[in-house]
Amino acid sequence: EGRAKLTARNFKLKQLFPTFEPMKTSFGELNGDADIAGRGNSVAALLGTSSGDLKMLINDGAISRSMMEIAGLNVGNYVVG
């Protein structure tokens, strides 16, 4: 069994993937927390059986609609309008 607790603070969106076209129109800071657990004898098995929580927040910024579509964030369409 494996478990991961991760914290990300003050990641600049434009600097995360500077050559990825959908990120070029995104700006602000990304902050987040993840707490996931899974079972298996390989990384693939651990990730395949994992469950947990993921929380992300973009401070003082925006993310492009195409980036939300790529990430599968349909809920963002309600926030963006």
C-alpha positions in Angstrom: 0.0 0.0 0.0 1.2 3.5 -0.8 0.2 7.0 0.2 1.2 10.4 -0.9 0.6 13.8 0.6 1.7 16.7 -1.6 1.6 20.4 -1.3 2.2 23.0 -4.1 2.5 26.7 -3.4 3.2 29.7 -5.5 3.6 27.9 -8.9 3.5 30.5 -11.7 1.1 29.1 -14.4 3.1 30.5 -17.3 6.3 29.0 -16.0 5.0 25.5 -15.5 4.7 24.7 -19.2 6.1 27.7 -21.1 6.1 26.0 -24.6 2.6 24.5 -24.2 0.3 26.7 -26.3 -2.9 26.6 -24.1 -0.8 27.8 -21.1 0.5 30.9 -22.9 -2.8 32.7 -22.2 -3.0 31.5 -18.6 -1.6 33.6 -15.7 -1.6 33.7 -11.9 -0.4 31.4 -9.2 -1.4 27.8 -8.6 -1.7 26.4 -5.1 -2.9 22.9 -4.2 -2.9 19.9 -1.9 -3.2 16.2 -2.7 -3.7 13.3 -0.4 -4.0 10.0 -2.3 -3.6 6.3 -1.5 -3.5 3.1 -3.5 -2.5 -0.6 -3.5 -0.2 -2.5 -5.8 3.3 -3.7 -6.5 4.1 -1.1 -9.2 3.6 2.6 -9.7 1.0 1.8 -12.4 -0.9 -0.4 -10.0 -0.7 2.2 -7.2 -2.0 4.9 -9.5 -4.6 2.6 -11.0 -6.2 1.8 -7.6 -5.6 5.2 -6.0 -8.3 7.4 -4.5 -8.2 10.5 -2.4 -8.5 14.3 -2.4 -7.1 16.9 -4.8 -7.6 20.6 -4.2 -6.3 23.3 -6.5 -6.7 27.1 -6.5 -5.6 29.7 -9.0 -4.9 33.0 -7.2 -5.0 36.3 -9.1 -5.2 34.7 -12.5 -7.0 32.9 -15.2 -6.7 29.7 -17.1 -7.7 29.4 -20.8 -10.9 27.7 -21.8 -8.9 25.3 -24.1 -6.7 24.3 -21.1 -9.8 23.5 -19.1 -11.1 21.4 -21.9 -7.8 19.5 -22.2 -7.9 18.8 -18.4 -11.5 17.7 -18.6 -12.7 20.4 -16.2 -16.3 20.7 -17.2 -17.2 22.4 -14.0 -15.0 25.4 -15.0 -17.5 26.2 -17.8 -20.1 27.1 -15.1 -17.6 29.3 -13.3 -16.3 31.0 -16.5 -19.8 31.4 -18.0 
